Amino acid sequence: METMSFGVFPTLFFPGLEIRQHQRRVFRDGEEINLTRLEYSTLVFLASNPGNVLTQEQIFEAVWNMDSDSCHSSVVNVIYNLRKKIEPDSKNPTYIKTVLGIGYKFASGE
């Protein structure tokens, strides 16, 4: 992962994926991808912690900013939609990996 800093919002670079936090824009292979607020926030949270396994509860609390009593379906749905938008093959993800029984981790895409 490479970063380019614009104040406190660095641009995150991964092979084929660029997240411009200062503009709230995401590009895959140079083409802009439209994300919802929850999709964007989930992607930034995961990509800011590459290689770290994050539970659904951690993702829910960070992105939704509330307790995680009923987070399962919310996180699963956002991850599903996010994969369809950013992954070259959403059924064989490059970036957002599932860690069975635990949660998700963001891989560098290499």
Buried (B, 14 or more C-beta within 10 A) or exposed (E): BEEEEEEEBBBBBBEBBBBBBEEEBBBBEEEEBEBEEBBBBBBBBBBBBBEEEBBBBBBBBBBBEEEBEEBEEBBEEBBEBBBEBBBEEBEEBBBBBEEEEEBBBBBBBE
